[in-house]
Structures are given as structure tokens and as C-alpha cells.
Amino acid sequence: MRDIFDAELTQLGEDLVAMSRRVERAVTDAGVALLTADLALAESVIADDLGIDAMERDLDERCVLLLAQQQPVATDLRIVVSALRMSSSLERMGDLARHVAQVARGRYPGHAVPEPLTPTFAQMHDAAVRVARRTTTLLENRDVALAGSIEADDDLLDGLHEDTFTALLGGAWTGTPQETVDVTLLGRYYERFGDHAVSVARRVTYLVTGTVEDLPTSA
């Protein structure tokens, strides 16, 4: 019985990695679609988000069954509860990538990001891709040193998000009302993407160390 339970716990970890890889591809493709006005790529991200949602539902159902049937305690309980929280964060990261793709699709054949802010969003894209890649690696090998790198890139995303507000509120902004809305939303999507990655990183750190300091209360 214990061997079966251990195998189920291992499968949970593998499924989280697979889910994270899918999110990584989604945010990568969404950013490229945004910066290049690639309609087909944007639509593929939007369609694939249904698969990420399905992965979360399946993983969560199995976690609930494990809690009900195995009544885990101590480390085992920590693993199952953390898997529930992390799957929720990963699903939200997938949603945010979809939101970016939807903005790109909505402005096609034009670009959603005005030319003066293209460098800012190119940096946001690069930081989000790094965050997603490091999150996948962290879930694979549980190297808690990576958690610090994820938080550093989240800080960068926060700073770039503030830069978009500085641009919008500055006297030099000449964008249309639609561009103003798009920039505001896109900056928020990337900022929240980083926040959810930090939530995953802190959950993994909690799993490895048992430390609850600064652990987020929600994902």
C-alpha cells in the first residue's frame, strides 16, 4: 500500500512539471505573438489554455482523493496540499499567458504595444520566460537556490510594470485610449505572472525545508 501511495506522490510531482512546461511554452508564445503581431501563434496559446485547465482539474481531483483515502500526515500531507496550491498557481499563470495572447489577437493586424514601449515589454517577455523556465526546473530538481532567481526576476517584472505607469502618466504619452487600456492590462498580466511563479517557488522551498516564513497565504 505504501509503495502505491509513494508512486502516486511521485506522479503528482511529474504532473506539476508537465503542467509547468506547458505554461512555459504558453508565456513564450504569447510574448512572441504580442511583440510580432503573430495571429496564429496567439490563437494557439488561447486554444492550448484549455489543456492546462484540464491538467489542473485532473491533478486536483487526484489530490482530493489522496487526502480522503490515504489521510496523509506530516511530510506526505505537506506534499499533497502543496501540489493543490501549486497547480492553482500554474493554472493562473496559464490564464495570464492566454490574456496576453488575447490582447495580441484583438489588435491584429496591428501591434497592441505602442512602439515607444516595445523595449519595456520585450524585457517583460524575457523576464517572464526566465521565470517560467526556472519554475519548471525548480519543480524538477527542487533546487531551492533557484527560488531566489525567480524572486529576482519577479522584482524586475514589478519594476517594469511601474515603468509602464510612469510612461502612461507622463506628459509625453500620446497613445490612444485603447493603447492606454492595453498597456495597463498587459503590464498587470506580466506582473501577476511573476507573483504566481514566486508562490510556486515558495511552496517548493516549504516542501524542501519545512520553513513557512513569508509563505504566501494564497496563490
DAKA-V275361 format. One record per residue. N is the residue number from 1. RES is the residue in three letters. SS is DSSP state (2 for helix, 1 for strand, 0 for the rest). PSI is psi in degrees with one decimal (* if undefined). OMEGA is omega in whole degrees, -180 to 180 (none if undefined). Layout:
n	res	ss	psi	omega
N	RES	SS	PSI	OMEGA
N	RES	SS	PSI	OMEGA
This chain:
n	res	ss	psi	omega
1	MET	0	-42.1	180
2	ARG	2	-39.0	180
3	ASP	2	-39.7	179
4	ILE	2	-43.4	180
5	PHE	2	-43.7	179
6	ASP	2	-39.4	179
7	ALA	2	-37.3	179
8	GLU	2	-39.3	177
9	LEU	2	-41.4	177
10	THR	2	-41.4	180
11	GLN	2	-36.9	176
12	LEU	2	-46.0	180
13	GLY	2	-41.9	180
14	GLU	2	-36.1	179
15	ASP	2	-34.8	176
16	LEU	2	-39.8	177
17	VAL	2	-45.6	179
18	ALA	2	-39.5	178
19	MET	2	-42.2	-180
20	SER	2	-39.1	178
21	ARG	2	-38.0	-180
22	ARG	2	-38.3	176
23	VAL	2	-40.3	179
24	GLU	2	-45.5	178
25	ARG	2	-38.4	-178
26	ALA	2	-47.4	-177
27	VAL	2	-32.0	176
28	THR	2	-50.7	-178
29	ASP	2	-36.9	180
30	ALA	2	-42.2	179
31	GLY	2	-40.1	177
32	VAL	2	-43.3	179
33	ALA	2	-39.6	-180
34	LEU	2	-45.1	-173
35	LEU	2	-21.1	-177
36	THR	2	0.6	-177
37	ALA	0	47.9	180
38	ASP	0	102.1	-175
39	LEU	2	-46.0	-177
40	ALA	2	-41.0	180
41	LEU	2	-41.4	178
42	ALA	2	-44.6	-179
43	GLU	2	-32.8	179
44	SER	2	-36.9	178
45	VAL	2	-44.1	-179
46	ILE	2	-43.9	-179
47	ALA	2	-39.0	-175
48	ASP	2	-18.4	-180
49	ASP	2	-27.0	176
50	LEU	2	-35.8	178
51	GLY	2	-38.9	177
52	ILE	2	-41.9	178
53	ASP	2	-41.5	-180
54	ALA	2	-37.7	178
55	MET	2	-40.9	179
56	GLU	2	-44.6	-179
57	ARG	2	-43.7	-180
58	ASP	2	-44.4	-179
59	LEU	2	-42.3	-179
60	ASP	2	-39.1	178
61	GLU	2	-41.0	180
62	ARG	2	-33.9	176
63	CYS	2	-44.0	180
64	VAL	2	-40.9	178
65	LEU	2	-40.8	179
66	LEU	2	-40.9	179
67	LEU	2	-40.1	-177
68	ALA	2	-40.9	-172
69	GLN	2	-35.0	-175
70	GLN	2	-20.2	-177
71	GLN	0	58.8	-176
72	PRO	0	154.7	177
73	VAL	0	168.7	174
74	ALA	2	-127.9	-175
75	THR	2	-39.5	-180
76	ASP	2	-42.6	179
77	LEU	2	-39.9	179
78	ARG	2	-40.4	-179
79	ILE	2	-46.3	-176
80	VAL	2	-45.6	-179
81	VAL	2	-39.8	178
82	SER	2	-37.9	178
83	ALA	2	-40.5	177
84	LEU	2	-46.5	-179
85	ARG	2	-42.3	-177
86	MET	2	-35.5	178
87	SER	2	-35.7	177
88	SER	2	-43.0	179
89	SER	2	-42.4	180
90	LEU	2	-38.3	178
91	GLU	2	-40.2	178
92	ARG	2	-36.8	177
93	MET	2	-39.6	176
94	GLY	2	-40.4	177
95	ASP	2	-41.6	-178
96	LEU	2	-37.5	174
97	ALA	2	-40.3	177
98	ARG	2	-40.6	179
99	HIS	2	-42.1	177
100	VAL	2	-44.5	-180
101	ALA	2	-36.1	179
102	GLN	2	-37.6	176
103	VAL	2	-43.2	179
104	ALA	2	-43.7	180
105	ARG	2	-39.2	-177
106	GLY	2	-24.6	-179
107	ARG	2	-2.5	180
108	TYR	0	139.7	9
109	PRO	0	4.0	177
110	GLY	0	177.8	177
111	HIS	0	135.2	-180
112	ALA	0	-30.3	-176
113	VAL	0	121.2	177
114	PRO	0	147.5	-174
115	GLU	2	-42.2	-179
116	PRO	2	-25.5	-178
117	LEU	2	2.6	180
118	THR	2	-44.2	178
119	PRO	2	-37.4	179
120	THR	2	-45.9	-179
121	PHE	2	-24.8	173
122	ALA	2	-39.8	176
123	GLN	2	-39.8	177
124	MET	2	-44.4	179
125	HIS	2	-48.6	-179
126	ASP	2	-41.9	-180
127	ALA	2	-41.1	180
128	ALA	2	-38.9	178
129	VAL	2	-42.0	177
130	ARG	2	-44.4	179
131	VAL	2	-47.0	-178
132	ALA	2	-42.5	-179
133	ARG	2	-43.6	-179
134	ARG	2	-32.9	176
135	THR	2	-43.4	177
136	THR	2	-46.3	-180
137	THR	2	-40.5	179
138	LEU	2	-41.9	179
139	LEU	2	-29.5	180
140	GLU	2	-48.1	-171
141	ASN	2	-5.1	178
142	ARG	0	38.4	175
143	ASP	0	100.8	-172
144	VAL	0	-14.6	176
145	ALA	2	-27.9	179
146	LEU	2	-25.2	-179
147	ALA	2	-38.5	179
148	GLY	2	-37.5	178
149	SER	2	-37.7	178
150	ILE	2	-42.4	179
151	GLU	2	-34.0	178
152	ALA	2	-42.4	178
153	ASP	2	-31.2	175
154	ASP	2	-39.2	176
155	ASP	2	-39.4	178
156	LEU	2	-43.7	178
157	LEU	2	-39.7	177
158	ASP	2	-43.0	-180
159	GLY	2	-40.5	179
160	LEU	2	-35.5	176
161	HIS	2	-43.1	177
162	GLU	2	-34.9	178
163	ASP	2	-35.4	179
164	THR	2	-37.6	177
165	PHE	2	-39.3	178
166	THR	2	-41.4	180
167	ALA	2	-43.1	-178
168	LEU	2	-36.6	-175
169	LEU	2	-8.2	179
170	GLY	0	157.8	-178
171	GLY	0	-13.6	-177
172	ALA	0	-6.7	-177
173	TRP	0	126.0	-179
174	THR	0	16.6	-178
175	GLY	0	159.6	177
176	THR	0	165.0	175
177	PRO	2	-40.2	179
178	GLN	2	-41.5	178
179	GLU	2	-36.7	178
180	THR	2	-44.4	178
181	VAL	2	-45.2	-178
182	ASP	2	-46.2	-179
183	VAL	2	-42.0	179
184	THR	2	-47.1	-179
185	LEU	2	-45.6	-177
186	LEU	2	-42.0	177
187	GLY	2	-40.3	179
188	ARG	2	-39.7	-180
189	TYR	2	-45.7	-180
190	TYR	2	-39.0	179
191	GLU	2	-42.5	179
192	ARG	2	-33.0	176
193	PHE	2	-46.8	178
194	GLY	2	-39.5	180
195	ASP	2	-43.7	-179
196	HIS	2	-34.3	176
197	ALA	2	-39.7	176
198	VAL	2	-38.9	178
199	SER	2	-44.5	178
200	VAL	2	-45.0	-178
201	ALA	2	-40.8	-179
202	ARG	2	-32.1	176
203	ARG	2	-42.0	178
204	VAL	2	-41.9	177
205	THR	2	-40.6	176
206	TYR	2	-41.8	179
207	LEU	2	-42.4	-175
208	VAL	2	-42.2	-172
209	THR	2	-21.0	-175
210	GLY	0	5.5	-178
211	THR	0	131.6	-179
212	VAL	0	1.2	-179
213	GLU	0	131.2	179
214	ASP	0	13.9	178
215	LEU	0	130.1	-179
216	PRO	0	143.5	-179
217	THR	0	-20.2	177
218	SER	0	160.1	-175
219	ALA	0	*	none
